[in-house]
Amino acid sequence: MESTISNEVPSIKSQLLDRFKAARGVVGKDWRGQLAQFDPYFNTKPGVDDMTLIGQAANEGSRRGQVDRIKRVVLAIERLAGIPHAPIL
């Protein structure tokens, strides 16, 4: 019997990007500036790089990105937006 799990369950990256898009919609167009004010990490070079990575991944669906870096941005922007974040499965 073949497994069809990969066809039924979206990838972790896909789920994170969907959550990012929802939180970005709540925060607004200046999400980067607001996130940088909210969390000092995003005022650093690695933090800016993480925001750039997720912005590109969200806009270019197929763009590769490290899930751990995407997760860090998602959790921070959800806190900023006041969205209680669900566990990442």
C-alpha positions in Angstrom: 0.0 0.0 0.0 1.4 3.4 -1.0 1.4 6.3 1.4 -0.5 9.4 0.3 0.4 11.5 3.3 2.6 13.9 1.3 -0.3 14.6 -1.0 -2.8 15.2 1.8 -0.8 17.2 4.3 0.9 20.5 3.4 4.6 20.8 4.2 5.7 22.6 7.4 7.2 25.3 5.3 3.9 25.8 3.4 2.0 25.9 6.7 4.4 28.5 8.1 4.2 30.7 5.0 0.4 30.6 5.2 0.6 31.7 8.8 3.0 34.4 7.9 0.7 35.8 5.2 -2.2 35.8 7.6 -0.2 37.7 10.3 1.3 40.1 7.7 -2.3 40.9 6.7 -3.1 41.9 10.2 0.1 43.9 10.8 0.0 45.7 7.5 2.4 46.8 4.8 5.0 48.1 7.2 5.4 44.7 8.8 9.2 44.8 8.6 9.4 48.2 10.4 6.9 47.2 13.0 8.6 43.8 13.6 12.0 45.6 14.0 10.5 47.9 16.7 8.7 45.0 18.4 11.7 42.6 18.6 15.3 43.9 18.7 16.6 40.8 16.9 15.0 42.1 13.7 17.2 45.3 13.9 20.3 43.1 13.3 21.8 41.9 10.1 20.6 38.2 10.7 17.1 39.5 11.6 16.9 41.6 8.4 18.1 38.6 6.4 15.4 36.5 8.0 12.7 39.0 7.1 14.0 39.2 3.5 14.1 35.4 3.2 10.5 35.0 4.4 9.3 37.9 2.3 10.8 36.3 -0.8 9.5 32.9 0.1 6.0 34.2 0.6 6.0 36.0 -2.7 7.8 33.4 -4.8 6.2 30.2 -3.5 8.9 28.0 -4.9 11.8 29.9 -3.3 13.8 27.9 -0.9 14.2 29.0 2.7 15.4 27.5 5.9 12.3 26.4 7.9 13.9 27.4 11.2 14.5 30.9 10.0 11.0 31.2 8.6 9.6 29.8 11.9 11.4 32.6 13.9 9.8 35.3 11.8 6.4 33.7 11.9 6.3 33.3 15.7 7.4 36.9 16.1 5.0 38.4 13.7 2.1 36.4 15.2 3.0 37.8 18.6 3.1 41.3 17.2 -0.3 40.8 15.5 -1.8 39.3 18.7 -2.5 36.0 17.0 -2.1 33.0 19.4 0.1 30.6 17.5 -0.7 27.0 17.2 2.0 24.3 17.6 4.0 23.7 14.5 3.5 20.2 13.3 
